[in-house]
Amino acid sequence: MEDFSQGYVLWIDDTESHQGAEFARAFEHEGIEVRTATSADAAMQMLEESADVPRLIVLDLCLPLLDGLAFCRRVADLPSLAQVPTVLVSSDPSVDRY
């Protein structure tokens, strides 16, 4: 199991959802810091401006402007972030288009 004691989880979602709140509560209950962003662009800015590297990134697949897949490609191009595990989630029933 991953040791999150020295890192944080980055949650990226453009909507405040019950899922997101439950996710954050579960990690925080375990003493894991959760940082949030409401867009992929805001998350990229946060990542580029911070010396802290997240231990896990969880994001909505269907984000406006820069979607989850495009975000993952950008993260993979950054050497400091390329090895960070990333999980894409969606409640959109039409995600099979990806």
Backbone bond lengths (Angstrom), bond angles and torsions (degrees), N, CA, C in turn:
res aa  C-N    CA-C-N  psi(-1)  N-CA   C-N-CA  omega(-1)  CA-C   N-CA-C  phi
1 M - - - 1.457 - - 1.518 109.44 -
2 E 1.306 116.10 143.08 1.454 123.64 -178.63 1.519 110.63 -67.02
3 D 1.349 116.48 139.14 1.457 122.27 176.62 1.524 108.87 -91.87
4 F 1.319 117.01 109.61 1.457 121.44 -177.37 1.522 112.53 -96.74
5 S 1.326 118.13 7.68 1.457 119.64 -174.28 1.527 112.74 -64.16
6 Q 1.316 118.55 -24.18 1.455 122.04 -178.86 1.518 113.32 -107.90
7 G 1.307 118.03 11.18 1.456 118.98 -177.41 1.508 111.69 -141.58
8 Y 1.291 114.75 -169.80 1.454 121.23 -179.94 1.521 108.92 -139.21
9 V 1.307 115.25 166.30 1.454 122.30 175.32 1.520 107.34 -105.36
10 L 1.324 115.99 133.05 1.458 120.88 176.37 1.519 108.33 -102.23
11 W 1.329 116.47 120.93 1.470 123.47 179.43 1.520 107.63 -108.74
12 I 1.341 117.63 123.10 1.461 122.04 -178.24 1.526 108.57 -120.75
13 D 1.320 115.27 116.61 1.467 120.45 -179.85 1.523 107.92 -154.83
14 D 1.316 116.40 136.32 1.458 120.63 -178.21 1.520 113.26 -83.26
15 T 1.305 117.80 -5.99 1.459 121.02 177.55 1.518 109.76 -126.54
16 E 1.312 115.59 149.15 1.455 119.58 173.36 1.516 106.58 -85.43
17 S 1.312 115.46 107.47 1.452 119.49 -175.64 1.521 111.21 -114.22
18 H 1.311 114.31 160.90 1.456 120.43 173.96 1.523 109.55 -61.41
19 Q 1.339 116.20 -40.03 1.467 121.06 178.23 1.520 110.75 -57.65
20 G 1.311 116.23 -48.06 1.458 120.74 -178.37 1.512 112.52 -62.42
21 A 1.320 116.12 -42.22 1.461 120.10 179.03 1.528 111.18 -64.64
22 E 1.320 116.64 -41.53 1.467 120.25 178.41 1.525 111.16 -66.09
23 F 1.311 116.38 -40.76 1.456 122.04 177.39 1.527 109.95 -58.00
24 A 1.326 116.41 -52.47 1.463 120.88 -178.84 1.517 111.38 -60.54
25 R 1.329 116.62 -43.71 1.467 120.34 179.80 1.529 111.48 -60.63
26 A 1.334 116.59 -40.89 1.461 120.03 -179.12 1.531 111.25 -63.19
27 F 1.319 116.68 -44.18 1.465 119.18 178.91 1.520 111.29 -69.21
28 E 1.323 117.15 -43.99 1.461 120.39 179.80 1.521 111.74 -63.10
29 H 1.325 117.19 -33.90 1.460 121.41 175.79 1.527 110.90 -59.63
30 E 1.314 116.30 -31.56 1.467 121.74 179.05 1.530 112.19 -89.31
31 G 1.333 116.50 7.11 1.459 120.71 178.36 1.523 114.05 81.81
32 I 1.312 117.03 18.69 1.460 122.06 -178.37 1.522 109.08 -101.31
33 E 1.312 116.27 125.28 1.460 121.17 178.73 1.527 109.86 -69.12
34 V 1.316 116.24 137.52 1.463 122.06 175.31 1.517 108.01 -119.56
35 R 1.328 115.58 123.06 1.464 121.59 174.19 1.521 107.34 -106.88
36 T 1.317 116.32 145.94 1.463 119.43 -175.54 1.526 111.32 -124.13
37 A 1.318 113.87 153.55 1.464 122.67 172.12 1.514 106.65 -140.77
38 T 1.324 116.69 148.18 1.466 120.16 -177.54 1.526 113.02 -100.69
39 S 1.328 117.19 2.67 1.464 120.71 174.57 1.520 108.96 -153.51
40 A 1.309 115.30 159.82 1.460 120.09 177.63 1.524 110.15 -65.96
41 D 1.324 117.36 -38.10 1.463 120.36 178.40 1.527 111.23 -62.59
42 A 1.328 116.94 -44.33 1.466 120.33 178.26 1.527 110.48 -63.32
43 A 1.320 116.83 -38.90 1.463 120.43 178.63 1.524 111.08 -65.66
44 M 1.349 117.44 -42.76 1.465 120.52 178.36 1.521 110.30 -61.45
45 Q 1.312 116.75 -42.30 1.463 119.97 178.45 1.529 110.19 -62.10
46 M 1.331 116.09 -44.03 1.461 121.18 178.63 1.533 110.42 -59.34
47 L 1.317 116.63 -45.24 1.461 121.34 -178.32 1.529 111.85 -67.33
48 E 1.318 116.69 -39.90 1.462 120.77 -178.35 1.522 112.44 -72.16
49 E 1.338 117.70 -27.36 1.465 121.48 -177.47 1.520 113.57 -91.64
50 S 1.314 117.57 -9.39 1.459 121.12 -175.56 1.523 110.89 -109.90
51 A 1.314 115.17 143.14 1.463 120.28 174.53 1.528 110.37 -80.06
52 D 1.336 116.79 -17.58 1.461 121.38 -179.90 1.520 109.87 -76.00
53 V 1.328 115.58 136.35 1.460 121.54 177.30 1.528 107.97 -108.56
54 P 1.319 117.73 129.17 1.472 118.74 178.63 1.523 110.94 -67.36
55 R 1.320 115.61 153.17 1.462 120.78 175.58 1.515 110.71 -86.63
56 L 1.334 116.77 -20.19 1.457 122.88 -178.93 1.521 108.21 -156.28
57 I 1.340 116.08 140.91 1.456 121.78 173.60 1.527 107.46 -119.70
58 V 1.328 116.09 127.55 1.460 122.02 176.17 1.515 106.13 -122.10
59 L 1.343 116.27 127.01 1.449 117.96 -177.25 1.512 111.68 -145.10
60 D 1.324 112.58 156.22 1.458 122.02 176.40 1.519 108.50 -71.83
61 L 1.286 116.70 134.41 1.457 121.66 177.55 1.523 111.58 -65.55
62 C 1.325 116.67 -37.85 1.473 122.14 -173.20 1.523 111.01 -102.21
63 L 1.316 116.63 71.83 1.457 121.80 176.27 1.528 109.44 -94.60
64 P 1.334 117.63 150.98 1.466 119.11 177.50 1.529 110.88 -72.75
65 L 1.308 116.35 155.26 1.465 125.50 178.06 1.527 112.55 66.62
66 L 1.293 118.44 -72.48 1.462 122.89 179.03 1.525 107.09 -112.75
67 D 1.332 116.98 108.26 1.472 118.72 -175.60 1.526 111.20 -77.11
68 G 1.315 115.14 174.48 1.453 121.26 -175.73 1.519 114.22 -58.69
69 L 1.322 117.39 -39.73 1.467 120.28 179.75 1.529 111.24 -67.22
70 A 1.314 117.28 -42.28 1.461 120.87 177.97 1.527 110.39 -64.22
71 F 1.315 116.56 -39.05 1.465 120.85 176.58 1.532 109.98 -60.35
72 C 1.321 116.71 -45.65 1.470 120.45 -179.95 1.522 111.36 -60.49
73 R 1.314 117.15 -39.25 1.472 120.65 177.94 1.530 110.69 -63.51
74 R 1.326 116.53 -41.50 1.471 119.83 178.98 1.517 111.02 -66.09
75 V 1.316 117.04 -41.55 1.469 120.57 178.81 1.527 110.26 -63.40
76 A 1.325 117.38 -40.90 1.466 121.42 -179.24 1.528 111.95 -63.46
77 D 1.324 117.46 -24.68 1.464 121.51 179.11 1.529 113.30 -81.07
78 L 1.322 117.39 -9.23 1.465 121.27 179.92 1.529 109.04 -99.10
79 P 1.324 117.82 114.64 1.471 120.38 -175.79 1.535 114.35 -53.50
80 S 1.325 117.68 -37.17 1.472 119.88 -177.76 1.522 112.58 -72.08
81 L 1.340 117.63 -16.42 1.467 121.22 -175.81 1.521 113.65 -117.16
82 A 1.309 117.57 -9.39 1.461 121.51 -172.61 1.521 113.58 -57.84
83 Q 1.317 118.25 -28.25 1.468 121.48 -177.19 1.527 113.73 -96.90
84 V 1.327 117.27 3.30 1.468 120.50 179.94 1.527 108.58 -74.73
85 P 1.341 118.01 124.45 1.470 119.67 176.90 1.530 110.57 -61.42
86 T 1.325 115.51 138.22 1.458 121.59 -178.13 1.523 109.40 -130.13
87 V 1.323 115.71 133.13 1.458 122.27 179.87 1.520 108.38 -119.58
88 L 1.322 116.41 125.64 1.460 122.36 176.00 1.524 109.00 -97.79
89 V 1.331 116.49 132.20 1.464 121.47 178.37 1.524 109.23 -129.99
90 S 1.319 115.82 158.40 1.456 120.16 174.98 1.519 110.43 -161.27
91 S 1.311 114.68 145.59 1.464 119.66 172.21 1.522 110.02 -105.56
92 D 1.327 116.46 4.34 1.462 122.58 -179.72 1.530 109.27 -78.86
93 P 1.332 117.87 119.83 1.468 119.91 -178.01 1.523 113.82 -68.61
94 S 1.329 117.63 -10.65 1.461 119.48 -179.43 1.522 113.66 -96.92
95 V 1.321 117.74 17.37 1.465 120.32 -176.85 1.520 113.43 -65.66
96 D 1.305 117.88 -10.86 1.458 119.05 178.85 1.517 111.64 -63.74
97 R 1.323 117.51 -10.48 1.472 119.78 177.07 1.521 110.83 -68.92
98 Y 1.328 118.01 -16.11 1.443 122.38 178.65 1.510 108.95 -88.17
